[in-house]
Amino acid sequence: MRPRTKRVAALAGGVALLAIGIPAAIGQSPQSILPPGFGSPSPKAQPQPAAPAEPAQAPDTGQVQEVPTLTLAPPTPEEANAAAAAQDEADNAAEKAAEEAADALRKQDIPEFARRSTEHVGILSSAVTGIPQDGFGNTSGRYLNTLLARLDAPIASRWLSMLLRRVLTTDIATPGGVNPSDWVAERTLLLTRMGEADAAHLLVEKVDPDKGTPRYYEAVLESAMAAADPGALCPVADAADAASKTSTWPLARAMCAGLQNDGGTASALIDRARSLPGAADGMDLALAERVVGAGTAAKRAPEVDWNSVNSLTSWRFGLGSALGLEIPSYLLDQGGLAMQGWRARAPMLPVASRAKAERVAATLGVVSSADLVDFVSQVAEGGDPYAMDDSPAGRLRKAYAGENEADRVAALRALWKDPEDERDQYASRILTARAAARIVPSSDYASDVSNLIAAMLSAGLDIQSARWADIARGASGTTGDEAWALMAVGAPRPVVDVDADRVASFGDGGRGSAKLRAQLLYVSLAALGRLKASDAQELAGKLDVPMGVRNIWTQAIDQAAARREPATVVVLAAVGMQTSDWSQVQPVFLYHILAALRSVGLEPEARMIAAEALMRT
């Protein structure tokens, strides 16, 4: 039993974590998908902050506004002791299960030289991701683990999601106060909820199997299903079964036995799974038996009737995809945003069936602009060559290689035309980013300037988009205002004049509230240091932005920025953006997010998030 003082301290941390999660109610082959040179980190030192010493300080409006719903009363001593005792009991049970599971694996006798350290775990180096190995500083591991576990993903911003993936996949130091396997597990589970199946699949394999915990086994299961790789369960299946009382792991062991052509063991394990409480049956059992039959001569191939289910779980998606079964489109379409990310990266699914998912995955940050172009080309290879010109692939080819610039711009217009919804519109911009960057700036295309700039910034081509600053300054009407606003927040340096009146009147022409769009532009410029102090004070009142709001989340992200902890800042930024709809993001939260990112040397990413906010509202 741990000392009482330690238990009370742990409880206090838990109370703070509960509060951190509240802002959400208000409002996944790993590779860089940034353009070459974008936000390149220094290999020797962390970038110095580009903002004042307290970057997250909002313009002083003379009033400090509290958010009562974010305030939690401190626990009484009795409540603290009771909660601490309950936590101790849960921890002890988890530790006992983990020890039993580890015993089951020690018979594998992993040689000492082959064991991997858990002092730092990840799949990409800091030199690649730009996130320092000590990016979490001295922040409590238990605190961070709870943040990750409660983070509702996917989040609104594609660019923040990509930044979060970089943090989660970095070979980063394991924070204190947390089991290293549980730490990797929470990172893996969050990646799967973000749609990052490939990254999750690789990260969870960085822990030696005999160091598993119940939470780690859950992460192995979810990441294996997201990646449609049931074989990834085999290294931990025996230990996980020993630590679990469900039918899932006996079925996993049966599948592994089947894949090793051990039909007798597989049959016995399936029979055992049928006898356990809450036993799998129907579709879930049939899929497992099909995997067993695929690896043995027993030909266990029960009929799989998709009409018997009305939803896709990760188990059904993973096994159905691994078996190459034709999963009905209506089930896949209803699978949620994260599953669209898994679907886009599942090569065993038919290419044509992944077209819509690929576009969704691009808006989530799972798929890059270059990946999306490659996929459209792949779809075209199986299409009718005589209908190529009017297909997305044909238009994209003309956008890159039309006979003249006018033809290329016309092809881009066709690709941007009549989107199904906001997400589809954003996907079209991501698809056309590099084709747009090939257009030479000209006043002949002044009517297209906002779309061209938006396309380039959607893929981080900020230097290329800045070449259009003169055209943006001369454009008129809604197109001119949109281009000006995107240049004001997205260019690497100020290239257009910013005045309070134009900011206040901005907003018409978007899909949502004009006032919200003006608010988002205002807080972005303020956070990026591109507004005069006097204009910032004036606009806060004119646009009704409560810049004086203070709550536990704003304090946490501001303090993380002051401590220069970029990884902590990114996680807290994601906590403040737990919605799939940009119109639900609070402007004051966006201010704190951008200011904190800028403070810790992530100013290029902050600019792209600001530009994305204007494109998607």
PEZIVEN-V856586 format. One record per backbone hydrogen bond with DSSP energy under -0.5 kcal/mol. CO is the residue of the C=O (numbers start at 1). NH is the residue of the N-H. E is the energy in kcal/mol with one decimal. If there is no record, write none. Layout:
<<CO | NH | E> <CO | NH | E>>
This chain:
<<3 | 7 | -1.7> <4 | 8 | -2.4> <5 | 9 | -2.0> <6 | 10 | -2.0> <7 | 11 | -2.1> <8 | 12 | -2.4> <9 | 13 | -2.0> <10 | 14 | -1.9> <11 | 15 | -2.2> <12 | 16 | -2.0> <13 | 17 | -1.9> <14 | 18 | -1.9> <15 | 19 | -1.7> <16 | 20 | -2.0> <17 | 21 | -1.6> <19 | 22 | -1.5> <20 | 23 | -0.8> <21 | 24 | -0.9> <22 | 25 | -2.1> <22 | 26 | -0.7> <23 | 26 | -1.0> <23 | 27 | -2.0> <28 | 199 | -6.9> <28 | 200 | -0.7> <35 | 38 | -2.3> <37 | 40 | -1.2> <52 | 55 | -0.5> <53 | 55 | -0.5> <54 | 57 | -1.6> <59 | 61 | -0.7> <63 | 65 | -0.6> <64 | 66 | -0.5> <65 | 550 | -1.9> <66 | 68 | -0.6> <67 | 70 | -2.3> <68 | 71 | -2.1> <70 | 72 | -0.5> <76 | 80 | -2.7> <77 | 81 | -2.6> <78 | 82 | -2.5> <79 | 83 | -2.7> <80 | 84 | -2.5> <81 | 85 | -2.4> <82 | 86 | -2.2> <83 | 87 | -2.3> <84 | 88 | -2.6> <85 | 89 | -2.3> <86 | 90 | -2.2> <87 | 91 | -2.8> <88 | 92 | -2.9> <89 | 93 | -2.2> <90 | 94 | -2.3> <91 | 95 | -2.7> <92 | 96 | -2.4> <93 | 97 | -2.3> <94 | 98 | -2.4> <95 | 99 | -2.4> <96 | 100 | -2.3> <97 | 101 | -2.3> <98 | 102 | -2.7> <99 | 103 | -2.2> <100 | 104 | -1.5> <101 | 105 | -0.9> <102 | 105 | -0.7> <102 | 106 | -1.6> <103 | 107 | -0.5> <105 | 108 | -2.5> <106 | 109 | -2.0> <111 | 114 | -1.1> <111 | 115 | -0.6> <112 | 115 | -1.1> <119 | 174 | -3.0> <121 | 172 | -1.3> <124 | 171 | -2.8> <125 | 128 | -1.0> <125 | 129 | -2.1> <126 | 130 | -2.8> <130 | 132 | -0.6> <132 | 135 | -1.9> <133 | 173 | -2.8> <134 | 137 | -2.1> <135 | 567 | -1.0> <135 | 568 | -1.2> <136 | 139 | -2.2> <140 | 144 | -2.2> <141 | 145 | -2.9> <142 | 146 | -1.9> <143 | 147 | -2.0> <144 | 148 | -2.6> <145 | 149 | -2.5> <146 | 150 | -1.9> <147 | 151 | -0.7> <148 | 151 | -0.7> <151 | 153 | -0.8> <157 | 161 | -1.8> <158 | 162 | -2.2> <159 | 163 | -1.8> <160 | 164 | -2.5> <161 | 165 | -2.3> <162 | 166 | -1.8> <163 | 167 | -1.8> <164 | 168 | -2.6> <165 | 169 | -1.9> <166 | 170 | -0.9> <167 | 170 | -0.6> <169 | 123 | -2.5> <169 | 124 | -2.0> <170 | 172 | -2.2> <172 | 121 | -1.7> <175 | 178 | -0.6> <176 | 141 | -3.0> <179 | 183 | -2.3> <180 | 184 | -2.3> <181 | 185 | -2.2> <182 | 186 | -2.3> <183 | 187 | -1.6> <184 | 188 | -2.5> <185 | 189 | -2.9> <186 | 190 | -2.0> <187 | 191 | -2.1> <188 | 192 | -2.1> <189 | 193 | -1.9> <190 | 194 | -1.4> <191 | 196 | -2.5> <192 | 195 | -1.2> <195 | 197 | -1.6> <196 | 200 | -2.1> <197 | 201 | -2.4> <198 | 202 | -1.9> <199 | 203 | -2.4> <200 | 204 | -2.2> <201 | 205 | -0.5> <203 | 206 | -2.0> <204 | 207 | -0.9> <208 | 211 | -2.3> <209 | 212 | -1.5> <213 | 217 | -2.5> <214 | 218 | -1.8> <215 | 219 | -1.9> <216 | 220 | -2.3> <217 | 221 | -2.3> <218 | 222 | -2.6> <219 | 223 | -2.5> <220 | 224 | -2.1> <221 | 225 | -2.1> <222 | 226 | -2.5> <223 | 227 | -1.9> <224 | 229 | -3.1> <225 | 228 | -1.1> <229 | 232 | -1.9> <230 | 233 | -1.8> <231 | 234 | -1.2> <233 | 236 | -1.2> <233 | 237 | -1.1> <234 | 238 | -0.5> <236 | 240 | -3.0> <237 | 241 | -2.2> <238 | 242 | -1.8> <239 | 243 | -1.4> <240 | 244 | -0.6> <241 | 244 | -0.8> <247 | 251 | -1.7> <248 | 252 | -2.0> <249 | 253 | -2.8> <250 | 254 | -2.2> <251 | 255 | -2.5> <252 | 256 | -2.2> <253 | 257 | -2.6> <254 | 258 | -2.6> <255 | 259 | -2.5> <256 | 260 | -1.0> <257 | 262 | -3.0> <258 | 261 | -1.9> <261 | 263 | -0.8> <262 | 266 | -2.0> <263 | 267 | -2.4> <264 | 268 | -2.0> <265 | 269 | -2.3> <266 | 270 | -2.1> <267 | 271 | -2.2> <268 | 272 | -2.0> <269 | 273 | -2.5> <270 | 274 | -1.8> <271 | 275 | -0.8> <272 | 275 | -0.9> <272 | 276 | -0.7> <273 | 276 | -0.7> <276 | 279 | -1.1> <281 | 284 | -0.9> <281 | 285 | -0.9> <282 | 286 | -2.5> <283 | 287 | -2.5> <284 | 288 | -1.6> <285 | 289 | -2.4> <286 | 290 | -2.0> <287 | 291 | -1.9> <288 | 292 | -2.2> <289 | 293 | -2.6> <290 | 294 | -1.6> <291 | 295 | -0.8> <292 | 295 | -1.2> <292 | 296 | -0.6> <293 | 296 | -0.5> <296 | 299 | -0.5> <299 | 301 | -1.1> <300 | 293 | -0.6> <303 | 305 | -0.7> <304 | 306 | -0.8> <305 | 308 | -1.8> <306 | 309 | -1.5> <311 | 313 | -0.6> <313 | 317 | -2.6> <314 | 318 | -3.0> <315 | 319 | -2.5> <316 | 320 | -2.0> <317 | 321 | -2.4> <318 | 322 | -2.2> <319 | 323 | -2.0> <320 | 325 | -2.3> <321 | 324 | -1.3> <325 | 327 | -1.3> <328 | 331 | -0.7> <328 | 332 | -1.8> <329 | 333 | -3.2> <330 | 334 | -1.1> <332 | 335 | -1.4> <336 | 340 | -1.2> <337 | 341 | -1.4> <338 | 342 | -1.9> <339 | 343 | -2.9> <340 | 344 | -2.2> <341 | 345 | -1.1> <342 | 345 | -0.5> <343 | 346 | -1.4> <345 | 347 | -0.9> <346 | 349 | -1.6> <350 | 354 | -0.6> <351 | 354 | -1.6> <352 | 355 | -1.1> <354 | 358 | -2.5> <355 | 359 | -1.4> <356 | 360 | -2.0> <357 | 361 | -3.0> <358 | 362 | -1.6> <359 | 363 | -1.5> <360 | 364 | -1.2> <361 | 365 | -0.7> <361 | 366 | -1.9> <361 | 367 | -1.2> <362 | 365 | -0.8> <368 | 372 | -2.2> <369 | 373 | -2.0> <370 | 374 | -2.3> <371 | 375 | -2.3> <372 | 376 | -2.2> <373 | 377 | -2.0> <374 | 378 | -2.1> <375 | 379 | -2.5> <376 | 380 | -1.8> <377 | 381 | -1.3> <378 | 382 | -0.7> <379 | 382 | -1.0> <380 | 383 | -1.5> <383 | 385 | -0.6> <384 | 387 | -1.5> <385 | 388 | -0.8> <387 | 390 | -0.6> <388 | 391 | -1.8> <388 | 394 | -0.7> <391 | 395 | -2.5> <392 | 396 | -2.4> <393 | 397 | -2.5> <394 | 398 | -2.0> <395 | 399 | -2.2> <396 | 400 | -1.4> <397 | 401 | -2.8> <398 | 402 | -1.7> <404 | 408 | -1.7> <405 | 409 | -2.5> <406 | 410 | -2.2> <407 | 411 | -2.0> <408 | 412 | -1.9> <409 | 413 | -2.4> <410 | 414 | -1.8> <411 | 415 | -1.7> <412 | 416 | -1.7> <413 | 417 | -1.0> <421 | 425 | -2.2> <422 | 426 | -2.3> <423 | 427 | -2.1> <424 | 428 | -1.9> <425 | 429 | -1.5> <426 | 430 | -2.1> <427 | 431 | -2.5> <428 | 432 | -1.6> <430 | 433 | -1.0> <432 | 436 | -2.7> <433 | 437 | -1.7> <434 | 438 | -0.6> <435 | 438 | -0.9> <436 | 439 | -1.5> <442 | 445 | -1.8> <443 | 446 | -1.6> <445 | 448 | -1.4> <446 | 449 | -0.8> <448 | 452 | -2.5> <449 | 453 | -2.5> <450 | 454 | -2.4> <451 | 455 | -2.4> <452 | 456 | -2.1> <453 | 457 | -2.7> <454 | 458 | -1.8> <455 | 459 | -0.6> <456 | 459 | -1.1> <456 | 461 | -2.6> <457 | 460 | -1.3> <459 | 35 | -0.5> <460 | 462 | -1.9> <461 | 465 | -1.9> <462 | 466 | -1.7> <463 | 467 | -0.5> <464 | 467 | -1.1> <465 | 468 | -2.0> <466 | 469 | -1.7> <468 | 472 | -2.6> <469 | 473 | -2.4> <470 | 474 | -1.5> <471 | 475 | -1.3> <476 | 480 | -1.6> <477 | 481 | -2.2> <478 | 482 | -2.7> <479 | 483 | -2.4> <480 | 484 | -2.6> <481 | 485 | -2.5> <482 | 486 | -2.3> <483 | 487 | -2.3> <484 | 488 | -2.4> <485 | 489 | -1.6> <486 | 490 | -2.6> <487 | 491 | -1.5> <499 | 503 | -1.9> <500 | 504 | -2.6> <501 | 505 | -1.8> <502 | 506 | -0.6> <503 | 506 | -1.0> <505 | 508 | -0.5> <507 | 510 | -1.2> <513 | 517 | -1.9> <514 | 518 | -2.1> <515 | 519 | -2.4> <516 | 520 | -2.6> <517 | 521 | -2.1> <518 | 522 | -2.4> <519 | 523 | -2.7> <520 | 524 | -1.7> <521 | 525 | -2.4> <522 | 526 | -2.5> <523 | 527 | -2.5> <524 | 528 | -2.1> <525 | 530 | -3.0> <526 | 529 | -1.0> <532 | 536 | -2.4> <533 | 537 | -2.0> <534 | 538 | -2.0> <535 | 539 | -2.8> <536 | 540 | -1.7> <537 | 541 | -1.1> <538 | 542 | -2.2> <539 | 543 | -2.7> <540 | 545 | -2.0> <541 | 544 | -0.7> <544 | 546 | -0.7> <545 | 547 | -2.4> <546 | 549 | -1.9> <550 | 67 | -0.7> <551 | 555 | -2.3> <552 | 556 | -2.2> <553 | 557 | -2.5> <554 | 558 | -2.2> <555 | 559 | -2.4> <556 | 560 | -2.2> <557 | 561 | -1.9> <558 | 562 | -2.2> <559 | 563 | -1.9> <560 | 565 | -2.0> <561 | 564 | -1.3> <564 | 566 | -0.6> <565 | 569 | -2.4> <566 | 570 | -2.3> <567 | 571 | -2.0> <568 | 572 | -2.4> <569 | 573 | -2.5> <570 | 574 | -2.1> <571 | 575 | -1.8> <572 | 576 | -1.7> <574 | 577 | -1.5> <575 | 578 | -0.7> <577 | 156 | -1.5> <577 | 579 | -1.9> <580 | 582 | -0.5> <581 | 584 | -2.0> <582 | 585 | -1.8> <586 | 589 | -0.5> <586 | 590 | -2.1> <587 | 591 | -2.1> <588 | 592 | -1.8> <589 | 593 | -2.4> <590 | 594 | -2.7> <591 | 595 | -2.6> <592 | 596 | -2.2> <593 | 597 | -2.3> <594 | 598 | -2.4> <595 | 599 | -1.9> <596 | 600 | -1.5> <597 | 602 | -2.7> <598 | 50 | -1.0> <598 | 601 | -1.3> <602 | 606 | -1.9> <603 | 607 | -2.2> <604 | 608 | -1.9> <605 | 609 | -2.1> <606 | 610 | -2.1> <607 | 611 | -2.4> <608 | 612 | -2.3> <609 | 613 | -2.1> <610 | 614 | -1.4> <611 | 615 | -1.9> <612 | 616 | -2.1> <614 | 617 | -0.5> <617 | 512 | -2.1>>
